[in-house]
Amino acid sequence: MKYYHSHVIIPEKCTGRMKCLRACPTEAIRLRHGTITYYDDLCVDCGACINVCPEHVFVPMIDEISDFEKFEFKLAIPSRTLYTQFGSAIHPSLVHQALKNIGFDAVVDSSRVCHELMFAISEHIKTNPKERPIISSFCPALIRLIQVNYPNLMELISTFDVPREITAKEAKHEYAEKLGISMSKIGAIYITSCPAMVVSIKQPAEKEKSWFDGAIAIKDIYNMILPELMMVNKGQKPKSTDDYFYYGRGWGEIGHVSQYLDAERHLTVVGIENIMNVLNDIETEKLRNIDYIEAFTCTQGCMGGIFCVENPYIARHTAIILEKNFGEPKSFNEQEVLKKYKEQYYFLGRHVLPRPTRALASDIGTSIKRMIQKERILVKLPKKDCGLCGAPSCETFAQDCARGEADLSDCIFFKLSTH
Amino acid sequence: MQEDRNHSIEITKIKEALQANVIAGNCKTGQYVSGIYASDLMSDVLAYGKSGSILVTGLNSVQAAISAYMAEFKGIVFIRSKIPANDIRKFAEEKGLVILTTDTDMYETCVKIASIEGEIQITKDISELPKRAENITTYTFSIDGQDFASAGMVSTQIKTILKSIGYDPLIIRRVAISTYEAEMNVVMHAKRAKVTLKASDQEIYIIIADEGKGIEDIELAMQEGYSTATEEQRAMGFGAGMGLPNIRKNSDKMNIESMVNEGTRIETMFYVK
């Protein structure tokens, strides 16, 4: 299977600084004989390589507004983080106005769905004692990390769809009815804080097809809407009540889904290494009294996404003020949400499936032989993890050698010791 | 190749049956051995050898003698006319090991010893692994008692190894859970332990042998909810009395032996297919 990834590699730009080798949490990158090699089945789209490379070898693949000209009606659904990029004085609905000014026909906010969904999940936790802890499916890089490294934990990934998808589904239906046009003529565009979201739209792990038709990066749209925002008075309330909405901080912010959950029975974890530690503990059944796990591979949640412009700490501060000034208690009909929950409205059709990755060999017997070989090679290596062989660590290099993909003589220390 | 025998055989009888030469420990051939252990892999000898056995091996190195001594064997039979070097003789004389040499090969040697007494029962022990030795990989780890900070490290390492070999996720999960439970038991109740992982294409085998206070009543300890953990340990979230039952639940075979004030040895086996 070919995996869609959020970036393309431009090998000519690479100067061999090896920052990406070490940054990649799943050790998917090698630099063999000066050329970048990359195991795409191991890539979880966390964006670490894009972030660390000073030469911009990894280029995020993202749509542009012009890609959506083919749609009769263009619908923007911004990530909650977009509102936090412009300071605390800008009313979130002005951001919507600015988006309309640059060519979107409608802008839809996902606050209400965020609240509804959390309420439904808290009900689900109360009434379903099975399969604990439930792991949030919000962060696409997290889902892919579990697919690649923790196939055992697949069934723990939440079977609820995520707010952005439900918002897109509802908005598409609503506008198709309102305008009397077919849904295929409506383009739903996500304004995203990170490349992983793009992958979840182009090749969803959890379903056949996303409700979105594409995604635009916050940093690309930032420069376009900033002048529009400057033109309107800061703090001004929008004229049309139609566009007015209450700002909710949403799922992308650390710790924010927990407002409906029992604080003693949920866990929030950020950063890919910390997540891996927690997932290890789940695998050994060490975490027994936790119902729900909220996790972000970015250490600042979605505000730390690489497409964000504002410093994530300031963005978070802005979010708090925005909620204080423009937010209101979430108003939705609990009975209606419960009814929808019982009708399976919020659920995905299926469980996420594990991604088959390259084991040492296709059969266990050969695999064990290679494992023994790997250990034999490893004792000959200096264990300096210098990376000069092109692998991120001596351990990985030994594994590559056992698999026949690298040669022991690529190790400079081994070479020196044999001459 | 491993055989456990319940009966005792006099070393002199073995010598006669094999027409063997005594190289060392001539005055000790009147001893009885309780079992035979045939292997060239000394880590196997250390891992599975029962004390009081005799080792049948083709490994002509001082490691064989040291391993036999460490595993508390009574002696060694070197097969196919291998003449042990002086260092082996010296070590054997010092430690009181009997050394025999025979010109038969390993299989024949075992058959000959096995036929000394007609009614001897050969029991296969659960540690028997497939004969294709090249398809077994062995790792050893150690755990320190009371080291709560690193508790779980060994089971995590084992899990990582099994994952990179590419076993079915479900079996890895079972190994991880039962090893973690056993590891926690060591941390809570023992001084230290040695963990051995043997992975083959047929089975995954884990031995956790600890030095510690041992278990007085194994049957009682196997009951769910039974625990001897202290209040402090419980406060840290351990000692719910689910350890041993959970190990049994997650493994295909489990064997537990314990000596009070000496230690506990837990062997677990998981079938790959």
Boltz contact constraints between the chains, C-beta under 6 A:
constraints:
  - contact:
      token1: [A, 151]
      token2: [B, 169]
      max_distance: 6.0
  - contact:
      token1: [A, 152]
      token2: [B, 169]
      max_distance: 6.0
  - contact:
      token1: [A, 152]
      token2: [B, 173]
      max_distance: 6.0
  - contact:
      token1: [A, 280]
      token2: [B, 156]
      max_distance: 6.0
  - contact:
      token1: [A, 283]
      token2: [B, 176]
      max_distance: 6.0
  - contact:
      token1: [A, 284]
      token2: [B, 155]
      max_distance: 6.0
  - contact:
      token1: [A, 284]
      token2: [B, 176]
      max_distance: 6.0
  - contact:
      token1: [A, 284]
      token2: [B, 177]
      max_distance: 6.0
  - contact:
      token1: [A, 284]
      token2: [B, 180]
      max_distance: 6.0
  - contact:
      token1: [A, 285]
      token2: [B, 177]
      max_distance: 6.0
  - contact:
      token1: [A, 359]
      token2: [B, 166]
      max_distance: 6.0
  - contact:
      token1: [A, 364]
      token2: [B, 201]
      max_distance: 6.0
  - contact:
      token1: [A, 365]
      token2: [B, 135]
      max_distance: 6.0
  - contact:
      token1: [A, 365]
      token2: [B, 201]
      max_distance: 6.0
  - contact:
      token1: [A, 367]
      token2: [B, 165]
      max_distance: 6.0
  - contact:
      token1: [A, 367]
      token2: [B, 166]
      max_distance: 6.0
  - contact:
      token1: [A, 368]
      token2: [B, 135]
      max_distance: 6.0
  - contact:
      token1: [A, 368]
      token2: [B, 137]
      max_distance: 6.0
  - contact:
      token1: [A, 368]
      token2: [B, 165]
      max_distance: 6.0
  - contact:
      token1: [A, 371]
      token2: [B, 137]
      max_distance: 6.0
  - contact:
      token1: [A, 371]
      token2: [B, 165]
      max_distance: 6.0
  - contact:
      token1: [A, 372]
      token2: [B, 137]
      max_distance: 6.0
